[in-house]
Amino acid sequence: MSYLVVLVLDNPDLCHNVLETWEATGVRGITILESTGVGRVRKAGLRDDIPLMPNLSELFKSSETHHRTLFSVVESAEQAESLKAATEKITGDLSQQNTGMMFVVELYKVFGASKA
């Protein structure tokens, strides 16, 4: 069985360390996205009438703080748990505010991912 591990990292300055840690656990094929949440956009005071699906290019041009969203497919639940433990050594307890959010989804099938 394969699992999708997704981490929304609150502090983008920690991204490099998290990536190195994930790679050290044997994870391959990590994808990184710059992201932000609607709550953070509203808190920045850009607009209080922001639409549900804002134009992302306009949001990313602003001076607000962004997240980094990392995701990877792993081969076992144990590897997903190892990623959580390794991540929390860098971010602190993910149940605390301003650290991030991580979730794991069991995948039915994976296509196009190399096992090398």
ABEGO torsion letter per residue (X at the ends): XBBBBBBBBABAAAAAAAAAAAAAAGBBGBBBBBBBBAAAAAAAGABAABBABBBAAAAAABABBBBBBBBBBBABAAAAAAAAAAAAAAAEBAABBGAEBBBBBBBABBBGBBAX
